[in-house]
Amino acid sequence: MAESAGDGGDEKQCAEEGCTREAAVRLYVPWEADRDVCAAHGRVLAQRDGVVAEPLPGDGNGWG
């Protein structure tokens, strides 16, 4: 997980390579390490069998 380069807040960036969006959901992937991703990547990746998505705390993160 990468920290955002913002103003020192605790927001995290999406863990997917090349993505700079704010992380909105934690994915629990049985065959890989758990990671925090943005809403867009979360919606796609959570459709795979066995993947569980948990929204990260905070309002307005685009998940749900």
N, C-alpha and C positions, 0 to 999 in steps of 0.2 A: 504494500500500500504506500502510495506517495502522498506526502503532505502538500497542500496547496501552497503556492508561493505568494499568497495574499498578504493581508495585513496582520499576520500572526494569529489568526483565528484557528479553531480546531477543526475546520472543514477539511475533508480529505478528497483527493482527486480519484477518479475512476482508475482502477488497477489495470485496465486494458491498455495495451501498448498504443501510444499515439493519441489517446483520448485525454482531454483536459477538462471534461465536465466534472461536476461535484458528485461524489459517491452518494448514492441514495439507498442502496440495498446491499446486504451481505449475502453472498452465495456460499452455500455449503455444498461442495462438489466432492463426491466420494473418491474419485480417482485423481484429484488435484488438491492443492492447498486452498483453504477458504480464502475468499477475497471480497473486497468492497468495490462495487462497480456503480456506474451511473444508471439511471432509470432505463435508458435506451438499451444498454447492454444487458441489464438485468432481465428485461422483458424477453429478450431473445434467448439468453442462456438458460433461464429458468424453465424453458419448455423442454429441456433435455430430461430424459428419464433419470431419476435419482437425485436431481439437483433441487435443493430447497433454498428459497429466497426469504430473507428476513429484512423488513424495512429498518433502516437505521433511524435512531431518534432524531427528531427535528421536523418542523413543519415546512411545507413548500419544497420538498426535495424531489417532487415529480413522481413519486411512487404511490400508486393507489388511486 
